[in-house]
Amino acid sequence: MDEHSDYDHNATKIICATIYNSTGLIDWKENSILWNKHLDKYLTKYHQVGYHALFYKFTKLMNKNKYIFKLGKYMAIQRTEDINRVMNNKPRHIKGMIIRYVFEPICFIYGYILSKVIN
């Protein structure tokens, strides 16, 4: 999957907008910078490819189902809190840490498989 393909660009915009609208996080720009710094420091391109492929579908469901919306909102807020603590050398946020321990390996594996199948 090419990093600059229409799918990646459109999926990224949809995911970012949906997550932003769901979380109610006050400072979107600050959190976006935090997420990108964390991505650059701790995650790989496979994580990013897998995340966008999986959560593109999930965000479409968030827009159609209030329970999935609430779940996505909860996960985004908890994950952001854990990333914030990690990046500021503070004790981990347990709920966010668990969410990340579950989903980051899944995103990596899915992204790795997609990258190998497409290339």
Residue, then its C-alpha position, 0 to 999 in steps of 0.5 A: m500500500d503506497e503511503h500517498s494513495d487516495y485510500d490512505h489519504n482519505a482514510t486518514k482524514i475520515i479517521c482523524a475527523t471521526i475520532y476528533n469529533s467523538t472525543g471532545l478533546i479540547d486541544w486537537k492540535e496539541n493532541s495531534i502533535l502528541w500522537n504523531k510524536h508517539l507514532d514516530k518514537y514507538l510505532t512502525k509503518y506497519h502499525q500505521v497501515g494496520y491502524h488506518a485499515l482497521f479503524y477506517k471501517f470502525t469509524k464508518l460504523m461509529n457514524k451509524n451506531k451510538y454504542i460503537f460511537k461510545l466505544g470508539k470515544y472511550m478507547a480514544i480518550q483512554r489511549t490518548e491519556d496513556i500516550n500523554r503519560v508515556m510521553n511525559n514520563k509519568p506513570r501509565h494510565i491503566k485503561g489506556m495501557i490495556i487498550r494499547y496492549v490489545f490493539e497495537p499488536i493487532c494493528f502491527i500484524y494486520g499492517y504487516i500482512l497488508s504491506k506484504v500482500i499489496n507489495 
